[in-house]
Amino acid sequence: MRAVIQRVTHASCTVDNDITGKIENGLLVLLGVEEEDSAEDMKWLGQKLVNLRIFSDEQGLMNKSVQDIDGNILLISQFTLFAQTKKGNRPSFIRAGKPDLAKPMYEEMGRYLSELLGKEVQMGVFGGDMKIDLRNDGPVTIIMNTKDKDNH
C-alpha cells in the first residue's frame, strides 16, 4: 500500500456534484492498493496514520497526531499512486490492485481508521470521478509505503 498524507485545514471530495466526504483539520489520505497487499499491511499503515505526529504542539513543533488534536481523516482511493513511468510517456498501472482486491481493502481501511479514531472517517467513492478540494496546511505532505515497514 502507498499513501500520500496531507495535513489539511479542510478537504472535501465531490462526485457528480454530491459531496461524499468533507473534513476540517486533519489528514487527507490518498491510498493506493497493490496486488500483494495484506490485512497486515492495512493495519500497519492505519496505525501509522492515526499516530503520525505532524500537527503542531503549543511550541509550534510537530509533536501531535490526528488523534491528539481530535482531527479527522478523508480517505480517497487512488490507484495512480502505483503508476510506472520508466518506459514511454504513458503511465502503466499494472502494479495497482484490481478492483476485486483494492475496493474491499480500501473500505476496510476506512472502517479500521474509524475504529482507531473513534469517529467516522470520511470517504471518497472507489473508482469514481472524484474532485478533491483541499487546503494543505504547512504545506505538510508525507509519502508512506508499507513495503518500508520492515526497513526500520
Rosetta constraint file for C-alpha pairs under 8 A:
AtomPair CA 1 CA 31 HARMONIC 7.08 0.50
AtomPair CA 1 CA 32 HARMONIC 5.56 0.50
AtomPair CA 1 CA 33 HARMONIC 4.72 0.50
AtomPair CA 1 CA 34 HARMONIC 5.74 0.50
AtomPair CA 1 CA 37 HARMONIC 6.15 0.50
AtomPair CA 1 CA 41 HARMONIC 6.90 0.50
AtomPair CA 1 CA 42 HARMONIC 7.43 0.50
AtomPair CA 1 CA 45 HARMONIC 7.97 0.50
AtomPair CA 1 CA 145 HARMONIC 5.69 0.50
AtomPair CA 1 CA 146 HARMONIC 5.35 0.50
AtomPair CA 1 CA 147 HARMONIC 7.49 0.50
AtomPair CA 2 CA 31 HARMONIC 5.88 0.50
AtomPair CA 2 CA 32 HARMONIC 5.07 0.50
AtomPair CA 2 CA 33 HARMONIC 6.69 0.50
AtomPair CA 2 CA 81 HARMONIC 6.77 0.50
AtomPair CA 2 CA 82 HARMONIC 7.86 0.50
AtomPair CA 2 CA 143 HARMONIC 7.31 0.50
AtomPair CA 2 CA 144 HARMONIC 5.65 0.50
AtomPair CA 2 CA 145 HARMONIC 4.41 0.50
AtomPair CA 2 CA 146 HARMONIC 6.50 0.50
AtomPair CA 3 CA 29 HARMONIC 6.31 0.50
AtomPair CA 3 CA 30 HARMONIC 5.41 0.50
AtomPair CA 3 CA 31 HARMONIC 4.62 0.50
AtomPair CA 3 CA 32 HARMONIC 6.28 0.50
AtomPair CA 3 CA 81 HARMONIC 7.85 0.50
AtomPair CA 3 CA 143 HARMONIC 5.73 0.50
AtomPair CA 3 CA 144 HARMONIC 5.17 0.50
AtomPair CA 3 CA 145 HARMONIC 6.45 0.50
AtomPair CA 4 CA 29 HARMONIC 5.74 0.50
AtomPair CA 4 CA 30 HARMONIC 5.09 0.50
AtomPair CA 4 CA 31 HARMONIC 6.78 0.50
AtomPair CA 4 CA 141 HARMONIC 6.90 0.50
AtomPair CA 4 CA 142 HARMONIC 5.81 0.50
AtomPair CA 4 CA 143 HARMONIC 4.57 0.50
AtomPair CA 4 CA 144 HARMONIC 6.51 0.50
AtomPair CA 5 CA 27 HARMONIC 6.39 0.50
AtomPair CA 5 CA 28 HARMONIC 5.84 0.50
AtomPair CA 5 CA 29 HARMONIC 4.66 0.50
AtomPair CA 5 CA 30 HARMONIC 6.53 0.50
AtomPair CA 5 CA 141 HARMONIC 5.54 0.50
AtomPair CA 5 CA 142 HARMONIC 5.08 0.50
AtomPair CA 5 CA 143 HARMONIC 6.21 0.50
AtomPair CA 5 CA 144 HARMONIC 7.83 0.50
AtomPair CA 6 CA 27 HARMONIC 5.55 0.50
AtomPair CA 6 CA 28 HARMONIC 5.17 0.50
AtomPair CA 6 CA 29 HARMONIC 6.50 0.50
AtomPair CA 6 CA 136 HARMONIC 6.29 0.50
AtomPair CA 6 CA 137 HARMONIC 7.78 0.50
AtomPair CA 6 CA 139 HARMONIC 7.77 0.50
AtomPair CA 6 CA 140 HARMONIC 5.78 0.50
AtomPair CA 6 CA 141 HARMONIC 4.49 0.50
AtomPair CA 6 CA 142 HARMONIC 6.53 0.50
AtomPair CA 7 CA 25 HARMONIC 7.66 0.50
AtomPair CA 7 CA 26 HARMONIC 5.90 0.50
AtomPair CA 7 CA 27 HARMONIC 4.86 0.50
AtomPair CA 7 CA 28 HARMONIC 6.58 0.50
AtomPair CA 7 CA 54 HARMONIC 7.45 0.50
AtomPair CA 7 CA 55 HARMONIC 7.71 0.50
AtomPair CA 7 CA 136 HARMONIC 5.80 0.50
AtomPair CA 7 CA 137 HARMONIC 5.43 0.50
AtomPair CA 7 CA 138 HARMONIC 7.51 0.50
AtomPair CA 7 CA 139 HARMONIC 7.24 0.50
AtomPair CA 7 CA 140 HARMONIC 5.48 0.50
AtomPair CA 7 CA 141 HARMONIC 6.61 0.50
AtomPair CA 8 CA 24 HARMONIC 7.43 0.50
AtomPair CA 8 CA 25 HARMONIC 5.67 0.50
AtomPair CA 8 CA 26 HARMONIC 5.53 0.50
AtomPair CA 8 CA 27 HARMONIC 5.78 0.50
AtomPair CA 8 CA 28 HARMONIC 6.63 0.50
AtomPair CA 8 CA 134 HARMONIC 6.67 0.50
AtomPair CA 8 CA 135 HARMONIC 5.42 0.50
AtomPair CA 8 CA 136 HARMONIC 4.46 0.50
AtomPair CA 8 CA 137 HARMONIC 4.78 0.50
AtomPair CA 9 CA 24 HARMONIC 5.49 0.50
AtomPair CA 9 CA 25 HARMONIC 4.27 0.50
AtomPair CA 9 CA 26 HARMONIC 6.58 0.50
AtomPair CA 9 CA 134 HARMONIC 7.66 0.50
AtomPair CA 9 CA 135 HARMONIC 5.75 0.50
AtomPair CA 9 CA 136 HARMONIC 6.64 0.50
AtomPair CA 9 CA 137 HARMONIC 5.88 0.50
AtomPair CA 10 CA 22 HARMONIC 7.52 0.50
AtomPair CA 10 CA 23 HARMONIC 5.49 0.50
AtomPair CA 10 CA 24 HARMONIC 4.18 0.50
AtomPair CA 10 CA 25 HARMONIC 5.64 0.50
AtomPair CA 10 CA 26 HARMONIC 7.36 0.50
AtomPair CA 10 CA 134 HARMONIC 5.63 0.50
AtomPair CA 10 CA 135 HARMONIC 5.68 0.50
AtomPair CA 10 CA 136 HARMONIC 7.87 0.50
AtomPair CA 11 CA 22 HARMONIC 5.76 0.50
AtomPair CA 11 CA 23 HARMONIC 5.44 0.50
AtomPair CA 11 CA 24 HARMONIC 6.61 0.50
AtomPair CA 11 CA 28 HARMONIC 6.79 0.50
AtomPair CA 11 CA 74 HARMONIC 7.26 0.50
AtomPair CA 11 CA 132 HARMONIC 7.13 0.50
AtomPair CA 11 CA 133 HARMONIC 5.41 0.50
AtomPair CA 11 CA 134 HARMONIC 4.04 0.50
AtomPair CA 11 CA 135 HARMONIC 6.49 0.50
AtomPair CA 12 CA 19 HARMONIC 6.96 0.50
AtomPair CA 12 CA 20 HARMONIC 7.65 0.50
AtomPair CA 12 CA 21 HARMONIC 5.51 0.50
AtomPair CA 12 CA 22 HARMONIC 4.12 0.50
AtomPair CA 12 CA 23 HARMONIC 6.35 0.50
AtomPair CA 12 CA 74 HARMONIC 7.44 0.50
AtomPair CA 12 CA 132 HARMONIC 5.72 0.50
AtomPair CA 12 CA 133 HARMONIC 5.27 0.50
AtomPair CA 12 CA 134 HARMONIC 6.47 0.50
AtomPair CA 13 CA 19 HARMONIC 5.70 0.50
AtomPair CA 13 CA 20 HARMONIC 5.65 0.50
AtomPair CA 13 CA 21 HARMONIC 5.26 0.50
AtomPair CA 13 CA 22 HARMONIC 6.43 0.50
AtomPair CA 13 CA 123 HARMONIC 7.72 0.50
AtomPair CA 13 CA 124 HARMONIC 5.91 0.50
AtomPair CA 13 CA 130 HARMONIC 6.25 0.50
AtomPair CA 13 CA 131 HARMONIC 5.63 0.50
AtomPair CA 13 CA 132 HARMONIC 4.65 0.50
AtomPair CA 13 CA 133 HARMONIC 6.55 0.50
AtomPair CA 14 CA 18 HARMONIC 5.28 0.50
AtomPair CA 14 CA 19 HARMONIC 4.26 0.50
AtomPair CA 14 CA 20 HARMONIC 5.70 0.50
AtomPair CA 14 CA 21 HARMONIC 7.36 0.50
AtomPair CA 14 CA 124 HARMONIC 7.75 0.50
AtomPair CA 14 CA 130 HARMONIC 5.66 0.50
AtomPair CA 14 CA 131 HARMONIC 5.11 0.50
AtomPair CA 14 CA 132 HARMONIC 6.53 0.50
AtomPair CA 15 CA 19 HARMONIC 6.44 0.50
AtomPair CA 15 CA 20 HARMONIC 6.76 0.50
AtomPair CA 15 CA 125 HARMONIC 7.46 0.50
AtomPair CA 15 CA 128 HARMONIC 6.77 0.50
AtomPair CA 15 CA 129 HARMONIC 6.09 0.50
AtomPair CA 15 CA 130 HARMONIC 5.00 0.50
AtomPair CA 15 CA 131 HARMONIC 6.46 0.50
AtomPair CA 16 CA 129 HARMONIC 7.74 0.50
AtomPair CA 20 CA 122 HARMONIC 7.56 0.50
AtomPair CA 20 CA 123 HARMONIC 6.49 0.50
AtomPair CA 20 CA 124 HARMONIC 5.83 0.50
AtomPair CA 20 CA 125 HARMONIC 7.27 0.50
AtomPair CA 21 CA 74 HARMONIC 6.57 0.50
AtomPair CA 21 CA 122 HARMONIC 4.72 0.50
AtomPair CA 21 CA 123 HARMONIC 5.22 0.50
AtomPair CA 21 CA 124 HARMONIC 6.16 0.50
AtomPair CA 22 CA 74 HARMONIC 6.84 0.50
AtomPair CA 22 CA 122 HARMONIC 6.39 0.50
AtomPair CA 23 CA 72 HARMONIC 6.08 0.50
AtomPair CA 23 CA 73 HARMONIC 6.85 0.50
AtomPair CA 23 CA 74 HARMONIC 6.49 0.50
AtomPair CA 23 CA 122 HARMONIC 7.20 0.50
AtomPair CA 24 CA 71 HARMONIC 7.53 0.50
AtomPair CA 24 CA 72 HARMONIC 6.76 0.50
AtomPair CA 25 CA 71 HARMONIC 5.57 0.50
AtomPair CA 25 CA 72 HARMONIC 6.35 0.50
AtomPair CA 26 CA 66 HARMONIC 5.97 0.50
AtomPair CA 26 CA 71 HARMONIC 4.61 0.50
AtomPair CA 26 CA 72 HARMONIC 4.55 0.50
AtomPair CA 26 CA 73 HARMONIC 5.64 0.50
AtomPair CA 27 CA 66 HARMONIC 7.22 0.50
AtomPair CA 27 CA 71 HARMONIC 7.65 0.50
AtomPair CA 27 CA 72 HARMONIC 6.31 0.50
AtomPair CA 27 CA 73 HARMONIC 4.79 0.50
AtomPair CA 27 CA 74 HARMONIC 6.35 0.50
AtomPair CA 28 CA 73 HARMONIC 5.87 0.50
AtomPair CA 28 CA 74 HARMONIC 4.87 0.50
AtomPair CA 28 CA 75 HARMONIC 6.21 0.50
AtomPair CA 28 CA 76 HARMONIC 7.64 0.50
AtomPair CA 29 CA 73 HARMONIC 7.08 0.50
AtomPair CA 29 CA 74 HARMONIC 6.12 0.50
AtomPair CA 29 CA 75 HARMONIC 4.91 0.50
AtomPair CA 29 CA 76 HARMONIC 6.08 0.50
AtomPair CA 30 CA 75 HARMONIC 6.17 0.50
AtomPair CA 30 CA 76 HARMONIC 4.84 0.50
AtomPair CA 30 CA 77 HARMONIC 5.87 0.50
AtomPair CA 30 CA 78 HARMONIC 5.86 0.50
AtomPair CA 31 CA 75 HARMONIC 7.06 0.50
AtomPair CA 31 CA 76 HARMONIC 5.98 0.50
AtomPair CA 31 CA 77 HARMONIC 4.89 0.50
AtomPair CA 31 CA 78 HARMONIC 5.40 0.50
AtomPair CA 31 CA 79 HARMONIC 7.48 0.50
AtomPair CA 31 CA 81 HARMONIC 7.61 0.50
AtomPair CA 31 CA 106 HARMONIC 7.54 0.50
AtomPair CA 32 CA 77 HARMONIC 6.06 0.50
AtomPair CA 32 CA 78 HARMONIC 5.00 0.50
AtomPair CA 32 CA 79 HARMONIC 4.85 0.50
AtomPair CA 32 CA 80 HARMONIC 7.17 0.50
AtomPair CA 32 CA 81 HARMONIC 5.56 0.50
AtomPair CA 32 CA 82 HARMONIC 6.83 0.50
AtomPair CA 32 CA 96 HARMONIC 7.18 0.50
AtomPair CA 32 CA 97 HARMONIC 7.98 0.50
AtomPair CA 33 CA 37 HARMONIC 6.57 0.50
AtomPair CA 33 CA 79 HARMONIC 6.65 0.50
AtomPair CA 33 CA 96 HARMONIC 6.08 0.50
AtomPair CA 33 CA 97 HARMONIC 5.30 0.50
AtomPair CA 33 CA 102 HARMONIC 5.48 0.50
AtomPair CA 33 CA 105 HARMONIC 7.45 0.50
AtomPair CA 33 CA 106 HARMONIC 7.56 0.50
AtomPair CA 34 CA 82 HARMONIC 7.49 0.50
AtomPair CA 34 CA 95 HARMONIC 5.96 0.50
AtomPair CA 34 CA 96 HARMONIC 4.67 0.50
AtomPair CA 34 CA 97 HARMONIC 4.30 0.50
AtomPair CA 34 CA 102 HARMONIC 7.40 0.50
AtomPair CA 35 CA 95 HARMONIC 6.65 0.50
AtomPair CA 35 CA 96 HARMONIC 6.26 0.50
AtomPair CA 35 CA 97 HARMONIC 4.24 0.50
AtomPair CA 35 CA 98 HARMONIC 6.92 0.50
AtomPair CA 35 CA 101 HARMONIC 7.22 0.50
AtomPair CA 35 CA 102 HARMONIC 7.80 0.50
AtomPair CA 36 CA 97 HARMONIC 7.84 0.50
AtomPair CA 37 CA 41 HARMONIC 6.10 0.50
AtomPair CA 37 CA 42 HARMONIC 7.64 0.50
AtomPair CA 38 CA 42 HARMONIC 6.46 0.50
AtomPair CA 39 CA 43 HARMONIC 6.18 0.50
AtomPair CA 39 CA 105 HARMONIC 7.79 0.50
AtomPair CA 40 CA 44 HARMONIC 6.12 0.50
AtomPair CA 41 CA 45 HARMONIC 6.11 0.50
AtomPair CA 41 CA 146 HARMONIC 5.86 0.50
AtomPair CA 42 CA 46 HARMONIC 5.98 0.50
AtomPair CA 42 CA 105 HARMONIC 7.57 0.50
AtomPair CA 42 CA 109 HARMONIC 6.38 0.50
AtomPair CA 43 CA 47 HARMONIC 6.13 0.50
AtomPair CA 43 CA 109 HARMONIC 7.85 0.50
AtomPair CA 43 CA 112 HARMONIC 7.62 0.50
AtomPair CA 44 CA 48 HARMONIC 6.30 0.50
AtomPair CA 44 CA 146 HARMONIC 7.46 0.50
AtomPair CA 44 CA 149 HARMONIC 7.81 0.50
AtomPair CA 45 CA 49 HARMONIC 6.08 0.50
AtomPair CA 45 CA 146 HARMONIC 6.56 0.50
AtomPair CA 46 CA 50 HARMONIC 6.46 0.50
AtomPair CA 46 CA 109 HARMONIC 6.94 0.50
AtomPair CA 46 CA 112 HARMONIC 7.01 0.50
AtomPair CA 46 CA 113 HARMONIC 5.99 0.50
AtomPair CA 47 CA 51 HARMONIC 6.17 0.50
AtomPair CA 47 CA 116 HARMONIC 7.73 0.50
AtomPair CA 48 CA 52 HARMONIC 5.60 0.50
AtomPair CA 50 CA 65 HARMONIC 6.39 0.50
AtomPair CA 50 CA 66 HARMONIC 5.75 0.50
AtomPair CA 50 CA 67 HARMONIC 5.95 0.50
AtomPair CA 50 CA 113 HARMONIC 7.41 0.50
AtomPair CA 50 CA 116 HARMONIC 7.21 0.50
AtomPair CA 50 CA 117 HARMONIC 7.01 0.50
AtomPair CA 51 CA 65 HARMONIC 5.15 0.50
AtomPair CA 51 CA 66 HARMONIC 6.87 0.50
AtomPair CA 51 CA 67 HARMONIC 6.84 0.50
AtomPair CA 52 CA 64 HARMONIC 7.63 0.50
AtomPair CA 52 CA 65 HARMONIC 5.20 0.50
AtomPair CA 52 CA 66 HARMONIC 7.27 0.50
AtomPair CA 53 CA 62 HARMONIC 5.94 0.50
AtomPair CA 53 CA 63 HARMONIC 5.00 0.50
AtomPair CA 53 CA 64 HARMONIC 4.57 0.50
AtomPair CA 53 CA 65 HARMONIC 4.22 0.50
AtomPair CA 53 CA 66 HARMONIC 7.49 0.50
AtomPair CA 54 CA 62 HARMONIC 4.73 0.50
AtomPair CA 54 CA 63 HARMONIC 6.27 0.50
AtomPair CA 54 CA 64 HARMONIC 6.03 0.50
AtomPair CA 54 CA 65 HARMONIC 6.05 0.50
AtomPair CA 54 CA 66 HARMONIC 7.95 0.50
AtomPair CA 54 CA 140 HARMONIC 7.73 0.50
AtomPair CA 55 CA 61 HARMONIC 7.64 0.50
AtomPair CA 55 CA 62 HARMONIC 4.94 0.50
AtomPair CA 55 CA 63 HARMONIC 6.12 0.50
AtomPair CA 55 CA 64 HARMONIC 4.78 0.50
AtomPair CA 55 CA 65 HARMONIC 5.90 0.50
AtomPair CA 55 CA 66 HARMONIC 7.12 0.50
AtomPair CA 55 CA 69 HARMONIC 7.70 0.50
AtomPair CA 56 CA 60 HARMONIC 4.88 0.50
AtomPair CA 56 CA 61 HARMONIC 4.96 0.50
AtomPair CA 56 CA 62 HARMONIC 4.40 0.50
AtomPair CA 56 CA 63 HARMONIC 5.89 0.50
AtomPair CA 56 CA 64 HARMONIC 6.03 0.50
AtomPair CA 57 CA 61 HARMONIC 5.43 0.50
AtomPair CA 57 CA 62 HARMONIC 6.26 0.50
AtomPair CA 57 CA 63 HARMONIC 5.62 0.50
AtomPair CA 57 CA 64 HARMONIC 6.02 0.50
AtomPair CA 64 CA 68 HARMONIC 5.59 0.50
AtomPair CA 64 CA 69 HARMONIC 6.81 0.50
AtomPair CA 65 CA 69 HARMONIC 6.51 0.50
AtomPair CA 66 CA 70 HARMONIC 6.10 0.50
AtomPair CA 66 CA 71 HARMONIC 4.83 0.50
AtomPair CA 66 CA 72 HARMONIC 6.81 0.50
AtomPair CA 67 CA 71 HARMONIC 6.09 0.50
AtomPair CA 67 CA 117 HARMONIC 6.22 0.50
AtomPair CA 72 CA 121 HARMONIC 6.74 0.50
AtomPair CA 72 CA 122 HARMONIC 7.91 0.50
AtomPair CA 73 CA 121 HARMONIC 5.39 0.50
AtomPair CA 73 CA 122 HARMONIC 6.18 0.50
AtomPair CA 74 CA 121 HARMONIC 6.13 0.50
AtomPair CA 74 CA 122 HARMONIC 4.62 0.50
AtomPair CA 74 CA 123 HARMONIC 5.55 0.50
AtomPair CA 74 CA 124 HARMONIC 7.56 0.50
AtomPair CA 75 CA 110 HARMONIC 6.87 0.50
AtomPair CA 75 CA 121 HARMONIC 7.11 0.50
AtomPair CA 75 CA 122 HARMONIC 6.20 0.50
AtomPair CA 75 CA 123 HARMONIC 4.88 0.50
AtomPair CA 75 CA 124 HARMONIC 6.35 0.50
AtomPair CA 76 CA 123 HARMONIC 5.99 0.50
AtomPair CA 76 CA 124 HARMONIC 4.93 0.50
AtomPair CA 76 CA 125 HARMONIC 7.42 0.50
AtomPair CA 76 CA 126 HARMONIC 7.69 0.50
AtomPair CA 77 CA 106 HARMONIC 6.62 0.50
AtomPair CA 77 CA 124 HARMONIC 6.91 0.50
AtomPair CA 77 CA 125 HARMONIC 7.49 0.50
AtomPair CA 77 CA 126 HARMONIC 5.83 0.50
AtomPair CA 77 CA 127 HARMONIC 7.60 0.50
AtomPair CA 79 CA 83 HARMONIC 7.78 0.50
AtomPair CA 79 CA 93 HARMONIC 7.50 0.50
AtomPair CA 79 CA 96 HARMONIC 5.66 0.50
AtomPair CA 79 CA 97 HARMONIC 7.43 0.50
AtomPair CA 80 CA 93 HARMONIC 6.76 0.50
AtomPair CA 80 CA 96 HARMONIC 7.53 0.50
AtomPair CA 81 CA 96 HARMONIC 7.96 0.50
AtomPair CA 82 CA 93 HARMONIC 5.99 0.50
AtomPair CA 82 CA 95 HARMONIC 6.03 0.50
AtomPair CA 82 CA 96 HARMONIC 5.48 0.50
AtomPair CA 83 CA 91 HARMONIC 5.53 0.50
AtomPair CA 83 CA 92 HARMONIC 5.50 0.50
AtomPair CA 83 CA 93 HARMONIC 4.94 0.50
AtomPair CA 83 CA 94 HARMONIC 7.95 0.50
AtomPair CA 83 CA 95 HARMONIC 7.63 0.50
AtomPair CA 83 CA 96 HARMONIC 7.76 0.50
AtomPair CA 84 CA 91 HARMONIC 5.44 0.50
AtomPair CA 84 CA 92 HARMONIC 5.03 0.50
AtomPair CA 84 CA 93 HARMONIC 6.33 0.50
AtomPair CA 85 CA 89 HARMONIC 6.80 0.50
AtomPair CA 85 CA 90 HARMONIC 7.02 0.50
AtomPair CA 85 CA 91 HARMONIC 5.00 0.50
AtomPair CA 85 CA 92 HARMONIC 6.70 0.50
AtomPair CA 97 CA 101 HARMONIC 6.13 0.50
AtomPair CA 97 CA 102 HARMONIC 5.24 0.50
AtomPair CA 98 CA 102 HARMONIC 5.83 0.50
AtomPair CA 99 CA 103 HARMONIC 5.28 0.50
AtomPair CA 100 CA 104 HARMONIC 7.02 0.50
AtomPair CA 101 CA 105 HARMONIC 6.35 0.50
AtomPair CA 102 CA 106 HARMONIC 5.98 0.50
AtomPair CA 103 CA 107 HARMONIC 6.16 0.50
AtomPair CA 103 CA 126 HARMONIC 6.39 0.50
AtomPair CA 104 CA 108 HARMONIC 5.97 0.50
AtomPair CA 105 CA 109 HARMONIC 6.09 0.50
AtomPair CA 106 CA 110 HARMONIC 6.41 0.50
AtomPair CA 106 CA 126 HARMONIC 7.90 0.50
AtomPair CA 107 CA 111 HARMONIC 6.46 0.50
AtomPair CA 108 CA 112 HARMONIC 6.01 0.50
AtomPair CA 109 CA 113 HARMONIC 5.99 0.50
AtomPair CA 110 CA 114 HARMONIC 6.16 0.50
AtomPair CA 110 CA 121 HARMONIC 6.12 0.50
AtomPair CA 110 CA 122 HARMONIC 7.82 0.50
AtomPair CA 110 CA 123 HARMONIC 7.19 0.50
AtomPair CA 111 CA 115 HARMONIC 6.21 0.50
AtomPair CA 111 CA 121 HARMONIC 7.54 0.50
AtomPair CA 112 CA 116 HARMONIC 6.23 0.50
AtomPair CA 113 CA 117 HARMONIC 5.99 0.50
AtomPair CA 113 CA 121 HARMONIC 6.61 0.50
AtomPair CA 114 CA 118 HARMONIC 5.69 0.50
AtomPair CA 114 CA 119 HARMONIC 5.20 0.50
AtomPair CA 114 CA 120 HARMONIC 4.91 0.50
AtomPair CA 114 CA 121 HARMONIC 5.12 0.50
AtomPair CA 115 CA 119 HARMONIC 6.91 0.50
AtomPair CA 115 CA 120 HARMONIC 7.97 0.50
AtomPair CA 124 CA 128 HARMONIC 7.84 0.50
AtomPair CA 124 CA 130 HARMONIC 7.11 0.50
AtomPair CA 125 CA 130 HARMONIC 7.18 0.50
AtomPair CA 136 CA 140 HARMONIC 6.76 0.50
AtomPair CA 144 CA 148 HARMONIC 7.76 0.50
AtomPair CA 145 CA 149 HARMONIC 7.50 0.50
AtomPair CA 148 CA 152 HARMONIC 7.60 0.50
